[in-house]
Amino acid sequence: KTKVATGAILAVLGDALAQTRDPSEKAYDPRRAASFAAFDSCYRFFQHNAFPFIISICKGNVLSSIFSGVTGAVVGSNLRLGLAALERTLVYQLVVIPLLYY
């Protein structure tokens, strides 16, 4: 709940700043700010629920297999943690965002 509310507040504040800096804007548009708040709230709610799932499936196994296959090296626990973070980032940036955000 706090993440969603914080995101909505930051979206409204960011839009207010953008509107005051844009010379083409005649007056503050609360409807525009509300749309930013609504979108950000929905997106943060989605992220809140998606991240635990992504973390549960991206443990670094895929990239560890590729790394071991290419280099022949054994993947240690520290490298696996880094590869898990990379897997999670790749899944989110290359799968989730293109399919749902755009």
Salt bridges, closest charged atoms under 4 A:
ASP15 OD1 - ARG32 NE 2.62
GLU25 OE2 - ARG32 NH1 3.14
ASP40 OD2 - ARG44 NE 2.90
